[in-house]
Every structure is written in structure tokens, then in C-alpha cells.
Amino acid sequence: MLVTFEDRLDSSWQQIAVGGGHVEVANGILRLAKQNRADNNHSVGYANAQIDDYQSLHRRDFLWRPPLTFTIRTRFSHEAMSTGDVAAQHLTGTAGFGFWNDPFMMTDARRPALPRALWFFYASPPSNMCLALDRPGYGWKAATIDAQTAPFLCLLPTAPFAIPLMHIRPIYRALWPIAQRAINVSEAMIQQPMSEWHTYRIEWRQRKARFFIDDKLILDCNTPPRGPLGLVIWIDNQYMVVTPRGQIRHGVVSVEKEERLEIEWIKIY
């Protein structure tokens, strides 16, 4: 299946455009954009521009399972943001493309679920999702997670005892790799500029996932999630903190100037 954007978005895709988010097609390019800043009378609200193929579906009816290959030609308007950067000059919030199970009821009244995903994922500070040892909890990454595995469900009852121990660095470094393997987390940081056109590819197999940028292998792992999953492409102003030390919170950040994700074509086979 090859999807191009000559004059409009195909009706098989669902759109979300909330807050300062909007979706448009012009000159053969699909643009997802957001802007949402506080003023004297209003606080910052949630802004999201998204397309997906799973709204109104039960998770069991999501469309995609391995084996498949997903390829997208895309670029962002800004570069990745890291701690200490000026937000107005870098991408803020979260953004990305790939497959997940929509675990947080963002598009329908499904029950909450533990996450499953394989995608190219971006998050700026103050996001801090430290799920992979020796990887920052923010940045531009290729990543997998499947928290619905039997090993992780067996580990869950130990969380009240294990979380306090994670504040002790040697214990954290000894114990967290066990949890990381249980939730099938693999991550690789991406160094290629986000604002340049690149071809991103995910090869999703039963026991392996491989991520490429312009045919260069970025991540090769044996932690693919199980399907079915839905395809999502988005850019928003959300942040999330989830750490092994039990820190959990989320919110939104102000977007002073418009930020965009532009897409030339998508291919799935």
C-alpha cells in the first residue's frame, strides 16, 4: 500500500486536530502542525495534530500485525531539543510515527492498557521516560516496548519493594535491566537532523524489529511487540515523566511558534 497526498487526505485515515493543532494537504505534502501559547487570560491547553487508522476500533480489531514493513518520507520543522536548549528554537512536546495500542484512551473510550509500541518517537524536556538503561528519557529515538508480557506481569507485585531501591544507583543498575527485558524495551538515539528530509523504515517481524533511516540500520532488536496495533502519526505539546524511581506525571508545554511534521508519502507492505 502506497499513500501519497496529491490534493486531499484519503478517507481511510482519521484526523485529530485539537487546541492549536491542524492537519492540511498542500502541494502533495501532508502537514501536521501545532501552536499553543499562554496569554494573560488563558493557560496552555493540549494541542495535537494527528492521523491514525484505529479510531472507534476495539484493540483486537486494530489493523497491523507482523510481518510488515512501514516506510515514510518525512521531515520536521525544528531540530531535537535537549536539556538547556531554548524551546522556541527546537521541537517541543512529543511527536513521531509507527505502531501502538493507544493505551491511554486518547481516541476512544477503551479501557486503559499497558503500552505496546514500535516507532520513531520524540520527546522534549521536561519529558523523562527512562525505560532503557544508559539512555536519556527524552530525545529522538527508535524504540520498542511491550508491557503486556508474562515476565512483566509477574514482576508487577514486586514494584512497591523495588521502586525505593531504584534510588540506590548500584541496585538500580543491577535490577533495572531485568525489568527492561521484561517490558521488551529497546532504544537507539537518532543523530540525523530532524529538519531534513529522510526516509524512515520499520521492519516488524514476529521475533525481530529493525529500524532504518535512509537505508542505514539504526536499531536491530529482538523485542518487537505483539499485534494487533494501530498506525499513528502525530505532533503535540504533551510531556510525560515515567521513571524506575516511581516518578509519574504529565502535562503540556507552551509552543510559541508553529512546529510541523511534513510527510511526502507512506508505504506499508
C-alpha positions in Angstrom: 0.0 0.0 0.0 1.5 3.3 -1.1 -0.2 6.5 0.2 0.6 9.9 -1.4 -1.0 13.3 -0.8 -1.9 14.9 -4.1 -4.9 17.0 -3.1 -6.5 15.6 0.0 -6.2 13.1 2.8 -7.7 9.7 1.9 -11.0 9.0 3.8 -9.4 5.8 5.3 -7.4 8.0 7.6 -8.9 9.6 10.7 -7.8 13.0 11.8 -7.4 14.7 15.2 -6.8 18.5 15.3 -7.3 19.9 18.8 -6.2 23.1 20.5 -3.7 24.7 18.3 -3.2 21.6 16.1 -4.2 21.4 12.4 -3.9 18.9 9.5 -3.7 20.0 5.9 -2.7 18.8 2.5 -1.0 21.2 0.0 1.3 20.7 -3.0 1.5 17.0 -2.4 2.6 17.3 1.2 0.6 16.3 4.3 1.4 18.8 7.1 0.6 18.2 10.8 1.2 21.4 12.8 0.7 22.8 16.3 1.0 26.1 18.1 -0.4 26.8 21.5 1.0 29.5 23.8 -0.3 31.0 27.0 -1.5 34.6 27.2 -2.7 36.8 30.0 -6.2 35.3 30.1 -5.7 31.6 29.3 -3.4 28.9 30.4 -1.8 26.5 27.9 -4.1 23.7 26.7 -3.5 20.5 24.9 -2.6 20.8 21.1 -2.4 17.8 18.8 -2.3 17.2 15.1 -2.6 13.5 14.3 -3.7 11.0 11.7 -4.3 7.3 12.5 -6.3 4.3 11.4 -7.9 3.0 14.6 -10.4 5.4 16.0 -13.6 3.7 17.0 -12.0 0.2 16.7 -11.6 -2.3 19.5 -8.0 -3.0 20.1 -8.5 -6.6 18.9 -9.5 -5.1 15.6 -6.5 -2.9 15.1 -5.2 -3.5 11.6 -1.5 -4.3 11.8 0.4 -7.4 12.7 3.9 -8.7 11.8 5.3 -9.4 9.3 5.2 -6.0 7.7 7.4 -3.1 6.6 6.5 0.5 7.1 8.3 3.3 5.3 7.7 7.1 5.4 9.3 10.1 3.8 9.2 13.0 6.2 10.8 15.9 8.0 10.2 18.2 10.9 10.3 22.0 11.1 12.7 22.0 14.1 15.6 20.0 15.4 15.5 17.8 18.6 15.6 19.6 21.9 17.7 18.6 24.9 18.2 19.9 28.4 19.3 23.6 28.4 18.1 24.3 24.9 15.8 27.2 24.1 12.3 25.8 23.5 11.4 28.4 20.8 14.3 27.1 18.6 13.7 23.4 19.0 10.8 20.9 18.7 8.7 20.7 21.9 6.3 18.2 23.3 6.1 14.8 21.6 6.0 13.6 18.0 6.6 10.5 15.9 5.2 7.7 13.7 4.8 4.0 14.0 2.5 1.5 15.7 1.0 1.3 19.1 -2.1 0.1 21.0 -3.4 3.5 22.1 -3.3 2.5 25.8 -4.4 5.8 27.4 -7.9 6.3 25.9 -6.7 9.2 23.6 -9.1 8.4 20.7 -11.9 6.3 22.2 -13.5 5.1 25.4 -11.4 1.9 25.6 -10.2 0.6 28.8 -6.7 1.7 29.8 -4.0 -0.8 29.0 -0.3 -1.4 29.4 1.6 0.1 26.4 2.8 -1.7 23.3 4.6 0.2 20.6 7.3 0.2 18.0 8.0 3.6 16.4 10.2 6.5 15.8 9.4 8.6 18.9 10.5 12.1 20.0 10.0 13.8 23.4 11.5 17.1 24.6 12.2 18.0 28.2 10.6 18.1 30.7 9.6 14.6 29.4 11.6 12.0 31.2 10.8 8.4 30.2 13.8 6.5 31.5 12.9 3.0 30.2 16.3 1.9 28.8 19.4 1.8 30.9 22.0 4.4 29.9 19.6 6.1 27.5 18.1 9.6 28.3 14.4 9.9 29.0 13.9 12.4 26.1 15.2 12.9 22.6 14.7 11.4 19.1 14.7 7.6 19.2 13.8 4.4 17.5 12.1 2.4 20.2 10.1 -0.7 21.2 8.0 -1.6 24.3 5.6 -4.3 25.2 4.5 -4.1 28.8 1.9 -6.9 28.4 4.4 -9.7 28.6 4.1 -12.5 31.2 7.5 -11.7 32.8 6.5 -8.1 33.4 3.1 -9.1 34.9 5.0 -11.5 37.2 7.3 -8.6 38.3 4.5 -6.1 39.0 3.7 -7.3 42.6 7.3 -6.6 43.5 7.1 -2.9 42.4 6.3 -1.5 45.9 9.5 -3.1 47.2 11.7 -2.5 44.1 10.9 1.2 43.4 12.5 2.5 46.7 15.6 0.5 45.9 15.9 2.2 42.5 17.1 5.4 44.3 20.3 3.5 45.1 22.4 3.7 41.9 24.2 0.3 42.1 21.0 -1.5 42.8 19.2 0.4 40.0 21.9 -0.6 37.6 21.7 -4.3 38.7 17.9 -4.6 38.8 16.5 -2.3 36.1 17.9 -4.4 33.2 15.7 -7.2 34.4 12.6 -5.0 34.2 13.8 -3.6 30.9 13.9 -7.1 29.4 10.5 -7.9 30.9 8.9 -5.0 29.1 10.7 -5.6 25.9 12.3 -2.1 25.8 14.9 -1.4 23.2 16.0 2.1 22.2 18.5 3.8 19.9 19.2 7.5 19.8 19.0 9.2 16.4 21.7 11.6 15.3 20.4 12.5 11.9 18.9 16.1 11.6 15.1 16.0 12.1 14.6 19.1 9.9 16.0 17.4 6.8 14.0 15.0 4.5 14.7 11.4 5.4 13.2 8.0 4.6 12.4 6.1 7.8 11.7 2.4 7.7 10.5 -0.1 10.3 10.7 -3.9 9.6 8.4 -5.6 12.1 8.7 -9.4 12.3 7.5 -11.9 14.8 10.8 -12.0 16.8 12.7 -9.1 15.5 12.4 -5.4 14.7 14.8 -3.3 12.6 14.7 0.4 12.2 16.4 2.3 9.3 17.0 5.9 8.2 17.9 6.3 4.6 18.7 2.6 4.5 21.1 2.9 7.4 20.4 0.5 10.2 19.7 2.4 13.5 18.3 -0.3 15.7 18.2 -4.1 15.4 16.5 -5.8 18.4 14.6 -9.0 19.4 11.9 -7.1 21.4 9.1 -6.4 18.9 5.6 -6.1 20.5 2.8 -8.4 19.6 -0.1 -7.2 17.4 -2.6 -6.1 16.6 -1.5 -2.4 16.7 -2.7 0.8 15.1 -0.7 3.2 12.9 -0.3 6.7 14.3 1.5 9.8 13.1 1.3 12.9 15.4 2.8 16.1 16.8 1.6 17.5 20.1 2.6 19.6 23.1 2.5 17.0 25.7 5.2 15.8 28.1 5.3 12.8 30.3 7.6 11.6 33.2 7.8 7.9 33.9 10.9 6.7 35.8 12.0 3.5 37.5 12.1 5.5 40.7 8.4 5.9 40.7 8.1 9.4 39.3 4.9 9.7 37.2 3.4 12.9 35.9 2.3 14.5 32.7 1.2 17.9 31.3 1.6 20.3 28.4 4.2 22.9 27.3 3.8 26.2 25.6 4.5 26.3 21.8 5.5 29.8 20.9 5.9 29.3 17.2 4.3 26.8 14.8 6.0 23.4 14.7 5.3 21.0 11.9 5.7 17.4 10.7 5.6 17.1 6.9 5.0 13.9 5.0 5.6 13.2 1.3 4.5 9.6 1.2 3.8 6.4 3.3 4.3 2.8 2.2 3.2 -0.3 4.1 3.7 -3.8 2.7 
